Structures are given as C-alpha cells and as structure tokens.
Amino acid sequence: MCNPPERVASAFDKNQLMPLIPEEPHIHESAQGPRVTPAAGRTAPTPRPVPGPRPAAPARPGRPGPVRPMPAQRSSREPAKPEPPAPTATPQIQLIPASVEGALDAAEEAVDLLLESGRAPADVLVITTGEQHPWAAHELSFGEAAYWAQHDAGDDVFYADASAVSRAVGRPVVVVAVNGGVEAVAATLPQALGLAGALLIVCGDPKQINSVLGAGV
C-alpha cells in the first residue's frame, strides 16, 4: 500500500531542515593528553598543592635550636697573668758507672734511652768535664754566636763543656760525662745539679762522683 504523496514530501523536507549532528565523544578525566589552555575570559582552576615534606617545626621559646652560636669573646676582661713558677723539687740523681775513656759513650747511650722513652730533644743538656763533645767542637768551628744561637733556640739536644756551664740554661734532664778534668768535676757537678729540673744523670767513676755530690748517690 503506498503512502500519500503529501506525507512523503513532508518527511523528506523535515530531514533536510534538521540534519543529523554527530555526537561529540566523551573524554574521561583520567585520559592523558596535552592540556588545553583555558579560553580568554575564563578563570583557570587553581592547581592543587602537591604534597611534599613537612617543614620543620619552629623551636620553642627557651629551647635550644639545632645550631648554637659561639659566645662572643669578652674584650673587657684583662689578660690572665702568668702564675709564678712553683718551687722545683730536688732532681733525681742517677749514676752510671763508667771509666774516663768510656764516660762519653755512656752519656750518648743515656741520651738515646731518654729520647726512646719519649723525652723531647729540647729537654736534654749534655755536659762534658774533659774533652768537648764532637758536636760541640764542630759547631764552635762556625763561631760562638752560631753555637749559642742553637742553645737559645732550645729545639734540640745541646752539648757544652765545663767552661760553658755557667752560661747554659737549665733543662729538665742534664747528663754529665765525667771524661776527665779532676778539678773541673768538683765545680761542674754542683752546677749541673742546679740546672737539672727533674733528673741528673752522671756517667763516670762512682767514688769520684760520691765525693762531690755526697755518699749514697
């Protein structure tokens, strides 16, 4: 059965007046893609803050912080005055038996033992009553000024003979080599005892040394 011509024409005209519009695809929020710049006149949404590490809590009043500043030095305080040296006790005396010919070698061995035990070279003074120590004779060949300059520097073992004892400065340890000079021994040993701060080592004939320093040394 055929439709009337009027109805067919009206249906055709209606389709021409209302063309079909394809449906826009729905974009899910989770889909990744390039971000679209918002159009002019529209306010962009405020981005949410990204969670990160929490800031450290401020220090409480009266509670020390992580770093404490160094206290400033007081300039008004007067410099401390050096205390007077305490009176020194009588030094210990050590006797090493040795002949006149072997006294110098015995003194050298005593110095080596002192340095090996921890004594600083500047703590030791070596005195000879007879022939000079080879080091002293060598240094004096450059003049007395250079020789005594090393004594005043006080940074090494110093060797002196009996004639220079009065000019020498005391040191913690004094080693005396009784290698001659009977008359010099009587004057040198008491002076060496006064120069020794803690220890006096005498290398020589025990009878001769006891006769000067006293029996029982």
C-alpha positions in Angstrom: 0.0 0.0 0.0 1.5 3.3 -1.0 1.7 6.4 1.3 0.1 9.6 0.1 2.4 11.9 -1.7 1.9 14.7 0.9 3.3 12.6 3.8 6.4 11.5 1.8 7.2 15.0 0.9 6.8 16.3 4.5 9.1 13.6 5.8 11.8 14.5 3.2 11.5 18.2 4.0 11.9 17.5 7.7 15.1 15.6 7.2 16.6 18.4 5.1 15.7 21.0 7.7 17.2 19.0 10.6 20.5 17.4 9.6 21.9 14.9 12.0 24.8 16.2 14.2 27.4 13.6 15.1 27.6 13.1 18.9 30.8 14.5 20.5 32.9 11.9 22.1 33.0 11.9 25.9 36.6 12.5 27.2 37.3 10.9 30.5 39.2 12.9 33.1 41.7 10.1 33.6 42.7 10.2 29.9 46.2 11.7 29.4 46.9 14.2 26.7 48.0 17.8 26.2 46.5 20.3 28.5 44.2 22.8 26.8 44.8 26.4 27.6 41.7 28.0 29.0 39.9 30.4 26.7 40.2 34.1 27.3 37.8 35.4 29.8 37.6 32.1 31.7 39.4 31.7 35.0 41.8 28.7 35.1 41.2 26.3 38.0 43.5 26.8 40.9 46.1 23.9 40.9 46.0 21.8 44.0 49.2 21.8 46.1 51.4 18.8 45.6 52.1 17.1 48.9 55.7 17.2 50.0 58.0 17.1 53.1 56.6 18.9 56.1 58.5 21.9 57.2 60.4 21.6 60.4 58.6 22.9 63.4 60.0 26.2 64.8 62.0 25.9 68.0 60.0 26.5 71.2 60.9 29.5 73.3 63.6 28.6 75.7 64.6 25.5 73.8 68.0 25.5 72.0 67.9 25.2 68.3 70.0 22.8 66.1 72.9 25.2 65.9 74.1 27.3 68.9 76.2 30.4 68.1 79.6 30.6 69.7 79.7 33.0 72.6 81.5 36.2 71.8 84.8 36.8 73.5 84.8 39.3 76.2 87.1 42.1 75.3 86.8 43.9 78.7 88.4 41.0 80.6 92.1 41.6 81.3 94.6 39.0 80.1 95.4 36.4 82.6 98.7 37.0 84.3 101.2 34.1 84.3 101.4 32.4 87.6 104.7 32.3 89.4 106.6 29.0 88.9 106.2 26.5 91.6 109.3 25.7 93.6 111.1 22.9 92.0 111.9 19.8 94.0 115.4 18.3 94.2 116.0 16.4 91.0 116.6 12.7 91.0 120.2 11.6 90.6 121.2 8.6 88.5 124.7 7.3 88.5 126.1 5.2 85.5 129.5 3.7 86.3 132.0 4.4 83.5 135.7 4.9 83.0 137.1 8.2 81.9 137.5 6.9 78.4 134.0 5.4 78.3 132.1 8.2 80.0 131.2 10.0 76.8 129.9 6.8 75.2 127.8 6.1 78.3 126.4 9.6 78.1 125.4 9.0 74.5 123.6 5.8 75.4 121.8 7.6 78.2 120.6 10.3 75.7 119.4 7.6 73.3 117.4 5.9 76.0 115.9 9.2 77.1 114.7 10.0 73.5 113.4 6.5 73.0 111.4 6.8 76.2 109.6 9.9 75.0 111.8 12.7 76.2 111.9 15.6 73.7 115.4 16.5 72.4 115.0 20.1 73.8 114.7 18.6 77.3 118.3 17.3 77.4 121.5 19.1 78.2 124.8 17.2 78.0 127.9 18.5 79.8 131.5 17.1 79.5 134.1 17.7 82.2 137.1 16.9 80.0 137.3 16.9 76.2 134.5 18.5 74.3 131.8 16.5 72.6 132.4 16.2 68.9 129.1 18.0 68.1 130.1 21.0 70.3 133.6 21.1 68.7 132.1 21.1 65.2 129.5 23.8 65.9 132.1 26.1 67.6 134.1 26.0 64.4 131.4 28.2 62.9 131.8 30.7 65.7 130.4 31.1 69.2 127.5 33.2 68.0 126.1 30.4 65.9 126.8 27.9 68.6 124.9 29.8 71.3 122.1 30.6 68.9 121.3 26.9 68.8 121.3 26.9 72.6 118.9 29.8 72.8 116.6 28.2 70.2 116.2 25.2 72.5 114.8 22.8 70.0 117.5 20.0 70.2 119.9 18.3 72.5 122.6 20.8 73.4 126.2 19.8 74.3 128.5 22.0 76.4 131.8 21.6 78.2 132.6 22.5 81.8 133.8 26.0 80.9 130.3 26.9 79.4 128.1 25.6 82.2 127.6 29.0 83.8 126.1 30.3 80.5 123.8 27.3 79.9 120.1 27.4 80.8 118.6 24.7 82.9 116.7 21.8 81.3 114.5 19.0 82.7 117.3 16.5 82.2 121.1 17.1 82.5 123.6 14.4 81.5 127.2 14.8 82.7 130.0 12.8 81.2 132.9 12.7 83.6 135.6 12.2 80.9 138.5 14.0 82.6 139.4 17.2 84.5 139.5 16.3 88.1 139.3 19.9 89.2 136.5 20.6 86.7 134.4 17.8 88.1 134.2 19.3 91.6 132.8 22.6 90.2 130.7 21.2 87.4 128.6 18.6 89.2 127.0 21.0 91.7 126.2 23.4 88.8 124.8 20.6 86.8 122.6 19.6 89.8 121.3 23.2 89.8 120.5 23.1 86.1 118.6 19.8 86.2 114.9 20.2 86.6 113.9 16.6 87.1 116.8 14.3 86.5 120.6 14.4 86.7 122.5 11.5 85.1 126.2 11.3 85.8 128.4 8.9 83.9 131.8 8.3 85.5 133.7 6.9 88.4 131.3 6.3 91.3 133.9 7.1 94.0 134.8 10.5 92.4 131.1 11.4 91.9 130.2 10.4 95.5 133.0 12.5 96.9 131.5 15.6 95.2 127.7 15.0 95.4 127.8 13.1 98.7 127.8 9.4 99.6 124.9 7.2 98.6 124.3 8.8 95.2 
